[in-house]
């Protein structure tokens, strides 16, 4: 028997919580779904972010390559001088090179961290806009529960899919 996955455990908890909240004799919950991945990726902001981050990633890679090129040349030169250099001078040259290499690694890591930070900032803005859109629609239309389609196993035709409206509202918020 396979162990229950985290997703299944989370879904079970959601089903139990919804059931407990509405009780056996209460009216059924008014449920809606939306395609979270489609909405998030479909926002104009996500499309702009992909273009922007691709350009920044390419520029960052060019900066890293420019920093790395002299190090590669220096390393090759050092290897070529090993046989003609005194052992103590070669060790010192290797130590100096190691310091430069560490500096390069720190710079490259900072460049990568800056890209990651920008990516996370843009993702958070999009996720916040989607969340706000879902909450607004749910309150306006009286939905008790709104679930991402990806966490449902089955959705009948009677369950409202608010994906298009969520995308539209998220775009309005993000395009300001």
Order of alpha helices (4+ residues) and beta strands (2+ residues): alpha-beta-alpha-alpha-alpha-beta-beta-alpha
